[in-house]
């Protein structure tokens, strides 16, 4: 199949599965088809798919990621502050590393807003719909929402990363409190502990809670780096050899550069 044939096959599958979206027309251009397909991925409730769907979805998503350029997270230049740390600016779904971190919500089911630009939406989209179903099964077994500061692990499916660590960051409404700070630190600790339990060597963190959850970015960066270094120092025998801080905005790059390289 060509990429266009793959997109169209997946769109038709999802529109048959969700007939309430069947009236959305399919454009002739690549961007329009991907916009519709991603939206259908995003609104689809957690459920299994056929092996053929998994194969075609995987071929398409992996080809798209390869076209963006896959980056070896373990080979990134080490920080001058700490050789165990690295900084990278870009789309976290391009990183080939044992695990990337997803800033999730307490339902742990991903973002259902079509084509939303949050990290949760992007990671769930490029991993494929199987990851949402995995999260659903974890939450059904748990029987309650995921507590803030804790973490779960799933396969990375069609991502270059082998696994995804899903963690729920604190939501800041009003003034920042010591409890917010403690919970943010707990997100990083929980992810590192879970990664070590699975023998992982590399972990890439997004900037947890600094988007729609409104944690102040400067203080979050200080907490992030301090917490990770403290955890690594406290667990010298852990499997983790490299922690990557992934940023997207230029302002975040400068913020982390000041802390890691000066």
Secondary structure, 3 states (H helix, E strand, C coil): CCHHHHHHHHHHHHHHHCHHHCCCCCCCCHHHHHHHHHHHHHHCCCCCCCHHHHHHHHHHHHHHHHHHCCEEHHHCCECCCCCCEEEEECCHHHEECCEEEEEECCCCCCCCCCCCCCHHHHHHHHHCHHHHHHHHHHHHHHCCCCCCCCEEEEECCCCCCCEEEEEECCCCCCCCCHHHHHHHHHHHHHHHHHHHHCCCCEEEECCCCCCCCCCCHHHHHHHHHHHHHHHHHHCCCCCCCEEEEEECCHHHHHHHHHHHHC
